Each structure stands twice: as structure tokens, then as C-alpha cells.
Amino acid sequence: MKKSIVLVAILLGTTLLAQTRDLDNYRLPDQRDINVFEAPKTSETTFDGVKVRIGGASTLQYQALDHENSGDTPLAGIGANFNLATANLDLDVVLADGVRMHLRTYLSSRHHPEPYVKGGYFQIDKLDFISEGFLEDLMKNVTIKVGHMENNYGDAHFRRSDNAQTMYNPFVGNLIMDAFTTEVGGEVYYRNDKGILVMLGIANGKLNQSTEKSAYGNTGGASFLAKLGYDKQFTDDFRFRLTGSLYNTGYVPNSYLYAADRTGSRYYHVLQAESATSDNFRSGRYNPAFGNKVTAIMINPFVKYKGLEFFGTYENTSGNAVGAEKRTATQYAGEVIYRFGKNENFFIGGRYNVVDGEEASGDDITIKRTQLGAGWFMTKNILMKAEYVNQTYDGFATGGLYDDAKFNGLMLEAAISF
């Protein structure tokens, strides 16, 4: 920890005076880039040498939730208090004109007490490092990303809380089926001024990187990603976006699409058995646990008119381990947010989220969540949020942990991001 502090101090001291906070083709980590999805693409440049942008985030919640089930599997007692504060460290480095590196480190998270790297990538918007003007006309519309990075499957991951980075999420919790994974791979984007977005990507399908052979006799396979969308700001008041995304693993050792977030859920200890010997850090989420063959499709509409916005999610995912019968799960989510006040510094909203799925046991289950929230941007870098959440479980095995289960209550969250 001392070495980390010294390193940050050295980097900060050598770059603070010359640092340009707003980089080219970069999504700002504060209020100004709420409702930005992929990092913007422009042909303008401010490059005048290597620049290092040091940023970060810190978030703290106060939790007052209650939980219950049928009583056949006693639950651990929970009460009201503060959760562990979470923190991120971000390094964004402009290496050349149109070439940027991003690296995120989780300094503190629910699941890991020690700092560890989430991932990072190179983003290439120009090929001038090969020769000036190389494929200039093509690169006006093309972006290339390569790294051990967050896969661009769906649009919901752009609005989710990523450990301490919670500015983009108008609520405290993410979706019940939280599609998020980091894999080694690459993505190529095409975007034009008519609003068309096309993305194709390939990754190695592995969360934990290793050259060791699995029980199936090899080191892994690949996951394929695709996204097709339309995003247009028709007037100053009206914007429309619609995307469809695909994530497919023909064969991987084990798919982590709904279990790759190692930072943990925002709803601490809910529906945790009294007899549990360790914390279920994904409490409140649902992982269909499809094994190593997964096909997932997500459709996301987004509409914003003045201060009123709607963001929706339809997701159908299926798969199972090699040799097992295919199972499916479907997720629906809709959220309505109204932003108001000077610079839309205040907002209120609600989200309704439903998951219908088939367990490996054959049980057909349903999980429903309602979230009501409000927020205040004290400055563009400081956000206060409040949320009421109610989540219910139906169809789970009689006498099990989730039999006739539910949790509800109040969450407060304070976030800083810069």
C-alpha cells in the first residue's frame, strides 16, 4: 500500500500542472457524460505529446435492508449500517495522436480486500503512428480496441456501477442478471454521421487467464461479439438510440458472462444462509450458470426528450455445459428517469426488472425487482443517491434458500468520480 501511494504521488506530481483532463475520444467519468455509451469518435485532435490523466472514484453506501424466506433455511441476521467504501484508480494515457491506453485498478472492493487490476486496453482512432495520414479516410469512421478488457455486449453495462464508478447508474444496484465480463480480445467499430453503429469482436472467453489445459483437454476457445445500432441526436431536445447485441461462446472452459464481476453486489448479505461460512458477494443477483456454451442476445432502446429518458433491456440467453440439455433465461428491464434543475442536477426515477429462467434442477423460476430512486449532483464530480428496492423470488426449490424469499429496504449512496 505504501508503494502504491508513493507511485500515485510521483505520477500526480509530475503530471498535475500539465495534465489535460478532457482527452480526445474519451468518455468523461463525471456528470457530463451521463448517457454516453461507447467513447465518442471525432476527427479533431489536441495531441501535443504524451499525456497522463490520473482519475479515480470512491463510493460509500448506507444499507437498511430486511430479508426473509419460508424459514426452512434460516437466514443470517442483517441490520442497518455502512458498507465497505469502494475505490478505483484510473490511468488514461495518450501515447500518440489517436492512440490511448486505459487501465483501471480496483483499490477496494467487496470481494477483494487487496488492490487488483480490473483490465485495460489500447484504443486506436488514427493510424498516423504507421505513417502520417495512413488510411485516414477509413479511420474517420473506425475505432479499434485491443486488450484484457470489458466486453461490449449490450448497452446495460454502460449504465451499471463498476465498483466505485457509479456516476452513470441512476440507481444503486445493477440488473438482476448482470451481464459483465473481462476477456482478452479485440473489437472493431464503424460509426458514421448518420448514426449507424457496427461492432465486431472476438475474445478468448476466459475470465481467469491461464495456459493450463482444462478437463476437456485444451486451453479454451473463443467468444464472439457483435453489435448493430442506430444513435441519433435529432434535435437539442430529442435523442433516440436502439442497439442489438450478440455474445456467443462455441466452446470455453466456463462462461462467466453473469458471474465475472469480482467486485460484488451492492446489496450486502441479503438472503445469505445463517450457516454460510463465507460471504456470497453476488447476493441479490442471479447467474443461470450455463457452463461453457452460451448464446446471449440483448436489445436496448434509449429515448431522451428534454429531461425525460427511457432505457430498456430485453435479453434472451441460453446454453449449458457440453453434453447437457440446453436451458434458457429471459430478462426484461425498463427504467424511466426524469432529470431537472440547473444542468439537470437532480433526478428521480424507477426501474422494473424481471428474470424468468429454468434451473438445472428443472424448476421454472421468476425473480422480480422494483427500484425507486432519486439523486442530486452536488457538483459534476459528486453524486448523492437514494433508492428503495424490493425483490421477490418465486418457483425455487421448496425448503431451499430462495423458497418464498424476498428482500427490501432503503439504500443511500455517495459517489465521487474525477
C-alpha positions as CSV (number, residue, x, y, z in Angstrom):
1,M,0.0,0.0,0.0
2,K,2.9,2.4,0.8
3,K,4.4,1.7,-2.6
4,S,1.1,2.3,-4.3
5,I,0.7,5.7,-2.5
6,V,4.2,6.7,-3.4
7,L,3.7,5.8,-7.1
8,V,0.5,7.7,-7.3
9,A,2.1,10.7,-5.6
10,I,5.0,10.7,-8.1
11,L,2.7,10.4,-11.1
12,L,0.4,13.1,-9.8
13,G,3.3,15.4,-9.0
14,T,4.8,15.1,-12.5
15,T,1.6,15.5,-14.4
16,L,-0.7,17.7,-12.4
17,L,0.3,21.1,-13.8
18,A,0.4,19.9,-17.5
19,Q,-2.5,17.5,-17.3
20,T,-5.4,17.9,-19.7
21,R,-8.4,16.4,-18.1
22,D,-10.6,16.1,-21.2
23,L,-8.9,13.7,-23.7
24,D,-9.8,13.1,-27.3
25,N,-12.3,10.2,-28.0
26,Y,-12.8,9.7,-24.3
27,R,-15.8,9.2,-22.1
28,L,-15.6,11.6,-19.1
29,P,-16.1,9.9,-15.7
30,D,-18.4,12.6,-14.4
31,Q,-21.9,14.0,-14.9
32,R,-21.1,15.5,-18.3
33,D,-21.0,12.1,-19.9
34,I,-24.2,10.6,-18.4
35,N,-26.0,8.7,-21.2
36,V,-22.8,8.4,-23.3
37,F,-22.3,4.8,-24.3
38,E,-19.2,4.0,-26.5
39,A,-16.5,6.6,-26.2
40,P,-17.2,9.4,-28.7
41,K,-15.5,9.4,-32.1
42,T,-14.2,12.7,-33.6
43,S,-11.5,13.6,-36.1
44,E,-10.4,16.6,-34.1
45,T,-7.1,16.4,-32.2
46,T,-5.5,18.1,-29.3
47,F,-2.4,15.9,-29.3
48,D,0.9,17.7,-28.4
49,G,2.8,14.8,-26.8
50,V,2.3,12.0,-24.3
51,K,-0.2,12.9,-21.6
52,V,-1.2,11.0,-18.5
53,R,-4.6,11.5,-16.9
54,I,-4.9,10.2,-13.4
55,G,-8.5,9.7,-12.2
56,G,-10.5,7.7,-9.8
57,A,-13.7,7.1,-7.9
58,S,-14.9,6.4,-4.4
59,T,-18.3,5.3,-3.3
60,L,-19.9,4.6,0.1
61,Q,-23.4,3.1,0.8
62,Y,-25.6,3.1,3.9
63,Q,-27.8,0.0,3.8
64,A,-31.0,-0.6,5.7
65,L,-32.4,-3.8,4.1
66,D,-34.5,-6.7,5.5
67,H,-34.8,-10.2,4.1
68,E,-36.9,-13.3,4.7
69,N,-37.8,-16.7,3.2
70,S,-40.0,-19.6,4.1
71,G,-37.9,-20.3,7.2
72,D,-36.8,-23.8,6.3
73,T,-33.3,-22.5,5.6
74,P,-32.6,-19.9,8.3
75,L,-31.1,-16.6,7.1
76,A,-28.2,-14.6,8.6
77,G,-29.2,-11.6,10.6
78,I,-28.7,-8.3,8.9
79,G,-29.3,-4.7,10.1
80,A,-28.6,-1.1,9.1
81,N,-25.1,0.3,8.8
82,F,-22.5,1.4,6.3
83,N,-20.9,-0.9,3.8
84,L,-17.3,-1.1,2.9
85,A,-16.2,2.0,1.0
86,T,-15.0,1.1,-2.6
87,A,-12.4,2.9,-4.6
88,N,-11.0,2.8,-8.2
89,L,-7.8,4.2,-9.7
90,D,-7.8,5.0,-13.4
91,L,-4.9,5.8,-15.7
92,D,-5.6,7.1,-19.2
93,V,-2.5,7.8,-21.3
94,V,-2.4,9.5,-24.7
95,L,0.5,7.7,-26.3
96,A,0.3,9.1,-29.8
97,D,-2.1,11.1,-31.9
98,G,-5.3,8.9,-31.9
99,V,-3.8,6.2,-29.6
100,R,-4.9,6.0,-26.0
101,M,-4.4,3.4,-23.2
102,H,-6.8,2.9,-20.3
103,L,-6.1,1.0,-17.1
104,R,-8.5,0.5,-14.2
105,T,-7.4,-0.8,-10.8
106,Y,-9.8,-1.7,-8.0
107,L,-8.2,-0.3,-4.9
108,S,-11.0,-1.6,-2.6
109,S,-14.0,-3.8,-3.4
110,R,-16.4,-6.0,-1.6
111,H,-14.9,-9.3,-2.7
112,H,-11.2,-8.5,-2.6
113,P,-9.5,-6.6,0.3
114,E,-6.4,-6.0,-1.8
115,P,-5.9,-3.8,-4.9
116,Y,-6.1,-5.7,-8.2
117,V,-6.3,-4.7,-11.9
118,K,-9.7,-4.9,-13.5
119,G,-8.3,-4.6,-17.0
120,G,-7.2,-2.3,-19.7
121,Y,-7.0,-1.7,-23.4
122,F,-5.5,0.3,-26.3
123,Q,-7.9,2.4,-28.3
124,I,-6.8,3.4,-31.8
125,D,-8.6,6.1,-33.7
126,K,-5.8,7.0,-36.1
127,L,-3.0,5.1,-37.8
128,D,-0.6,8.1,-38.1
129,F,1.9,6.1,-36.0
130,I,2.4,3.9,-39.0
131,S,2.7,6.9,-41.4
132,E,1.0,10.3,-41.4
133,G,-2.4,10.1,-43.0
134,F,-2.3,6.3,-43.3
135,L,-5.8,5.1,-44.1
136,E,-7.1,8.5,-43.0
137,D,-10.5,8.3,-44.8
138,L,-11.2,4.9,-43.3
139,M,-10.2,5.8,-39.8
140,K,-12.6,8.8,-39.7
141,N,-15.2,6.2,-39.0
142,V,-13.3,3.3,-37.5
143,T,-12.1,2.6,-33.9
144,I,-10.0,-0.4,-32.8
145,K,-9.8,-1.6,-29.2
146,V,-7.4,-4.4,-28.1
147,G,-6.7,-5.6,-24.5
148,H,-7.8,-7.5,-21.5
149,M,-11.0,-5.5,-21.2
150,E,-14.7,-5.2,-20.5
151,N,-16.5,-6.8,-23.5
152,N,-19.0,-4.5,-25.2
153,Y,-22.0,-6.8,-25.0
154,G,-25.3,-4.9,-24.8
155,D,-25.8,-1.3,-23.6
156,A,-26.7,-2.0,-20.0
157,H,-23.0,-2.3,-19.0
158,F,-22.5,1.4,-19.9
159,R,-25.0,2.3,-17.1
160,R,-24.0,-0.2,-14.5
161,S,-22.0,0.5,-11.4
162,D,-18.4,-0.6,-11.9
163,N,-17.2,-1.0,-8.3
164,A,-16.6,2.7,-7.2
165,Q,-17.6,4.2,-10.6
166,T,-21.3,4.7,-10.0
167,M,-21.9,8.1,-11.7
168,Y,-23.6,6.6,-14.8
169,N,-26.0,4.4,-12.8
170,P,-29.2,6.3,-11.7
171,F,-29.8,3.5,-9.2
172,V,-27.7,1.7,-6.6
173,G,-28.0,-1.9,-7.8
174,N,-27.3,-3.3,-11.3
175,L,-29.6,-5.6,-13.2
176,I,-30.5,-9.0,-11.6
177,M,-28.7,-10.8,-14.4
178,D,-25.7,-8.5,-14.6
179,A,-24.0,-9.2,-17.9
180,F,-20.4,-8.2,-17.5
181,T,-17.1,-9.9,-18.3
182,T,-13.5,-9.1,-18.9
183,E,-11.7,-11.1,-21.6
184,V,-8.6,-10.8,-23.7
185,G,-9.6,-9.8,-27.2
186,G,-10.3,-7.1,-29.7
187,E,-13.2,-5.1,-31.1
188,V,-13.6,-3.1,-34.3
189,Y,-16.1,-0.3,-34.6
190,Y,-17.6,1.5,-37.5
191,R,-19.6,4.7,-36.9
192,N,-20.8,7.4,-39.3
193,D,-22.5,10.8,-39.0
194,K,-25.9,9.2,-39.9
195,G,-26.0,7.4,-36.5
196,I,-25.1,3.9,-37.7
197,L,-23.0,1.8,-35.3
198,V,-21.5,-1.6,-36.2
199,M,-19.1,-3.5,-33.9
200,L,-17.5,-6.9,-34.3
201,G,-15.3,-8.5,-31.7
202,I,-13.6,-11.7,-30.7
203,A,-12.1,-12.7,-27.3
204,N,-10.7,-15.8,-25.7
205,G,-13.8,-16.4,-23.5
206,K,-11.8,-16.7,-20.2
207,L,-12.0,-14.6,-17.1
208,N,-9.0,-16.1,-15.4
209,Q,-6.2,-16.2,-17.9
210,S,-4.1,-19.5,-18.0
211,T,-2.3,-21.7,-20.4
212,E,-3.2,-24.8,-18.5
213,K,-5.4,-27.3,-20.2
214,S,-8.9,-27.8,-18.8
215,A,-10.7,-31.1,-18.0
216,Y,-11.9,-31.1,-21.7
217,G,-8.3,-31.3,-22.9
218,N,-7.5,-27.9,-24.2
219,T,-6.8,-24.3,-23.0
220,G,-10.1,-22.8,-24.2
221,G,-12.0,-21.5,-27.1
222,A,-13.3,-18.1,-28.1
223,S,-16.3,-15.8,-27.6
224,F,-17.7,-13.8,-30.5
225,L,-19.4,-10.4,-30.1
226,A,-21.4,-8.2,-32.4
227,K,-23.5,-5.1,-32.1
228,L,-25.6,-3.2,-34.6
229,G,-27.2,0.1,-33.6
230,Y,-28.6,3.5,-34.5
231,D,-27.9,6.5,-32.3
232,K,-29.1,10.0,-33.4
233,Q,-29.5,13.3,-31.7
234,F,-32.4,14.7,-33.9
235,T,-32.7,18.0,-32.1
236,D,-31.3,19.6,-29.0
237,D,-34.2,18.1,-27.0
238,F,-34.7,14.7,-28.6
239,R,-32.3,11.7,-28.9
240,F,-33.0,8.1,-30.0
241,R,-30.8,5.1,-29.8
242,L,-31.5,1.4,-30.5
243,T,-28.9,-1.4,-30.4
244,G,-28.9,-5.2,-30.7
245,S,-26.0,-7.2,-29.4
246,L,-24.8,-10.8,-29.6
247,Y,-22.4,-12.8,-27.3
248,N,-21.7,-16.4,-28.3
249,T,-19.2,-19.0,-26.9
250,G,-18.8,-22.0,-29.1
251,Y,-16.6,-23.6,-26.5
252,V,-14.8,-22.1,-23.5
253,P,-13.7,-23.8,-20.2
254,N,-16.6,-22.0,-18.4
255,S,-18.6,-18.9,-19.3
256,Y,-18.6,-16.1,-16.8
257,L,-20.9,-13.7,-18.6
258,Y,-23.1,-13.4,-15.5
259,A,-20.5,-14.1,-12.8
260,A,-17.4,-12.2,-13.9
261,D,-17.9,-9.1,-11.6
262,R,-15.4,-9.8,-8.9
263,T,-16.2,-6.5,-7.0
264,G,-19.6,-7.8,-5.6
265,S,-23.2,-6.8,-5.4
266,R,-24.4,-3.6,-3.8
267,Y,-26.9,-5.4,-1.7
268,Y,-24.7,-6.9,1.0
269,H,-25.5,-10.2,2.7
270,V,-29.2,-10.4,1.5
271,L,-30.6,-13.9,1.5
272,Q,-27.4,-15.4,3.0
273,A,-27.9,-18.6,4.9
274,E,-27.2,-18.4,8.7
275,S,-25.0,-21.5,8.3
276,A,-22.9,-19.9,5.5
277,T,-19.1,-19.9,6.2
278,S,-18.3,-17.2,3.6
279,D,-19.9,-14.1,2.1
280,N,-21.9,-14.6,-1.1
281,F,-20.5,-11.4,-2.7
282,R,-23.0,-11.6,-5.6
283,S,-26.0,-11.6,-3.3
284,G,-29.2,-10.3,-4.9
285,R,-28.0,-11.2,-8.4
286,Y,-28.9,-14.3,-10.5
287,N,-26.5,-16.4,-12.5
288,P,-28.1,-19.0,-14.7
289,A,-24.8,-20.9,-14.6
290,F,-24.9,-22.2,-18.2
291,G,-21.4,-23.7,-18.2
292,N,-19.3,-23.5,-21.3
293,K,-21.7,-23.0,-24.1
294,V,-23.7,-19.7,-24.1
295,T,-25.6,-17.6,-26.7
296,A,-26.9,-14.3,-25.4
297,I,-28.9,-11.6,-27.3
298,M,-29.6,-8.2,-25.8
299,I,-31.8,-5.4,-27.3
300,N,-31.6,-1.9,-25.7
301,P,-33.8,1.1,-26.7
302,F,-32.9,4.5,-25.3
303,V,-35.1,7.6,-25.7
304,K,-34.4,11.1,-24.2
305,Y,-36.7,14.1,-24.7
306,K,-35.6,17.1,-22.7
307,G,-35.3,15.8,-19.1
308,L,-37.3,12.7,-19.6
309,E,-35.5,9.5,-20.6
310,F,-36.3,5.8,-21.0
311,F,-33.8,2.9,-21.1
312,G,-34.9,-0.6,-21.8
313,T,-33.4,-4.1,-21.8
314,Y,-34.6,-7.3,-23.4
315,E,-32.2,-10.2,-23.0
316,N,-32.5,-13.8,-24.0
317,T,-29.7,-16.2,-23.1
318,S,-29.3,-19.9,-23.4
319,G,-26.7,-22.6,-23.1
320,N,-25.4,-25.4,-20.8
321,A,-22.3,-27.5,-20.3
322,V,-21.2,-29.8,-23.1
323,G,-23.5,-32.8,-23.2
324,A,-26.2,-31.3,-21.0
325,E,-29.7,-30.2,-22.2
326,K,-29.9,-26.5,-23.2
327,R,-31.6,-24.2,-20.7
328,T,-32.8,-20.6,-21.2
329,A,-33.3,-17.4,-19.2
330,T,-35.0,-14.2,-20.2
331,Q,-34.6,-10.8,-18.7
332,Y,-36.7,-7.7,-19.0
333,A,-35.9,-4.3,-17.6
334,G,-37.3,-0.8,-18.1
335,E,-36.3,2.4,-16.4
336,V,-37.8,5.9,-16.6
337,I,-35.7,8.8,-15.3
338,Y,-36.7,12.5,-15.1
339,R,-33.8,14.9,-14.8
340,F,-34.4,18.5,-13.8
341,G,-32.9,21.6,-12.3
342,K,-30.0,23.6,-13.5
343,N,-27.8,21.4,-15.7
344,E,-30.2,18.5,-14.8
345,N,-28.5,18.3,-11.4
346,F,-31.5,16.4,-9.9
347,F,-33.3,13.3,-11.0
348,I,-36.0,10.9,-9.9
349,G,-36.9,7.6,-11.5
350,G,-37.9,4.0,-11.3
351,R,-36.8,0.6,-12.7
352,Y,-38.7,-2.7,-13.0
353,N,-36.6,-5.8,-13.7
354,V,-37.8,-9.4,-14.2
355,V,-35.9,-12.6,-14.8
356,D,-37.6,-15.8,-15.9
357,G,-35.4,-18.9,-16.1
358,E,-35.0,-22.6,-15.9
359,E,-32.8,-24.1,-13.2
360,A,-30.6,-27.1,-13.7
361,S,-33.0,-28.9,-11.5
362,G,-35.8,-28.3,-13.9
363,D,-37.6,-25.7,-11.8
364,D,-39.0,-22.7,-13.6
365,I,-38.1,-19.6,-11.5
366,T,-39.1,-15.9,-11.6
367,I,-37.2,-13.0,-9.9
368,K,-38.8,-9.6,-9.8
369,R,-37.2,-6.3,-8.6
370,T,-38.6,-2.8,-8.2
371,Q,-36.3,0.1,-7.7
372,L,-37.4,3.7,-6.9
373,G,-34.6,6.3,-6.8
374,A,-33.6,9.9,-6.6
375,G,-30.3,11.7,-7.0
376,W,-28.5,15.1,-6.6
377,F,-25.3,16.1,-8.4
378,M,-23.8,18.4,-5.8
379,T,-21.1,19.1,-8.4
380,K,-20.3,17.4,-11.7
381,N,-18.0,15.1,-9.7
382,I,-20.1,14.4,-6.6
383,L,-23.4,12.5,-6.6
384,M,-25.8,11.6,-3.8
385,K,-28.4,8.8,-4.4
386,A,-31.2,7.2,-2.5
387,E,-33.1,4.1,-3.5
388,Y,-35.9,1.9,-2.3
389,V,-35.6,-1.7,-3.5
390,N,-38.0,-4.7,-3.3
391,Q,-37.0,-8.1,-4.8
392,T,-39.0,-11.3,-4.7
393,Y,-38.3,-14.9,-5.7
394,D,-40.8,-17.5,-7.0
395,G,-40.6,-21.1,-8.1
396,F,-37.4,-22.0,-6.3
397,A,-37.0,-25.4,-4.6
398,T,-39.2,-26.0,-1.6
399,G,-37.3,-25.6,1.7
400,G,-34.3,-24.0,-0.1
401,L,-32.6,-20.7,0.5
402,Y,-34.8,-18.8,-2.0
403,D,-38.1,-20.5,-1.2
404,D,-40.7,-17.7,-0.9
405,A,-37.8,-15.3,-0.4
406,K,-37.6,-11.5,-0.7
407,F,-35.6,-8.5,0.5
408,N,-36.4,-4.9,0.6
409,G,-35.5,-1.6,2.2
410,L,-33.5,1.6,1.7
411,M,-30.1,2.3,0.2
412,L,-28.2,5.6,0.3
413,E,-25.1,6.1,-1.8
414,A,-22.5,8.9,-2.0
415,A,-20.2,8.8,-5.0
416,I,-17.1,10.8,-6.2
417,S,-15.6,10.4,-9.6
418,F,-13.0,12.5,-11.4
